[in-house]
Amino acid sequence: MASRPSGSSVFSAAFVRTASGWSGAEVDLGEAEIVDDLGDAVQESLGLTGDELALLCVEVEDEWFGIVRYQGDGEPRTFLSDAQAARTDALGELFGELAGVAPEHETPEVGVRPAGDFELLSDLGMSPEELIELSMEEGALPADTLSVIAERLSFADELDRLR
């Protein structure tokens, strides 16, 4: 498995939707080695007990962002802003695996190519087209894009509090 990105800053937080709104917590993914470790870290950080809807949001500096949606015993649904992340570091490989991206070690980089479940936020108010458009916006940093998504889904205050 590739190493962590050197010199890159990684921010990861999880958010759970409750009857009174969204609540968030930072998530340490430094020890994540397999995709199940991501879900375990989310469950531990948020204290999940049942069928709650939880979103894991990760941003790797200027490079990429990912969102994993957990709900009950269902399979995690994942969006990755750039499939190339699966080639860059260990965390990117895990997100790539969840998003169904095969690490293409011999494929040249061809620009930003989103991957995964483009509809994972559609029932929360963000269409697949909007999600793709935001992730491919030229000059937008992953942190900025996640802020726009958080604003649209009403957890921007929690995201800002954790940053």
Steps between C-alpha positions, in 0.01 A plus 500: 500500500624849424606729780324803640544808286815673619460865577125486435255591766209263556175602667238241584174540686175310528151639532184331623149621428279508806149627567649834608738540203853392426773429752865446410829371634854481371602153390855367521566285193875478557483131588248400229635208301183345355166651399326359809736714713336812355152392614632395840662842548174676407296283737746556784532877445125560480385232743256356246250252635262407220368614166627858516609668179869591524734665251878470513661797325870500418706763324862465403632853458492611135464147366162334559202451728279205575166437665387166638137456600420246772149403599416204719624167373498611135814506290686831514441726201798704386578800282859582409572836339789362294561136415875578486492513883500120497856521363640766731495372857363238740190698590429566132530126433238427768261761359570370152416147608171616652422701186574204273817649351772257401845647560624559147873521557583529131226742391621855442322775691222643284359773723237482770271201467237455776411144597260303714136552587396834354154473659606448861379851598200532267240424770666768716460774239806477275453356153763280335557772238569762769739269684695424183504865393629613841774238504620598152488877547833635384701667772275385786682341791359185662441694824296761314295236322425315824394831654250555218366146542474544877312828451253335263444210741479726809806386693734787408507633857615162630763472225633848577508424874720195440746660258 
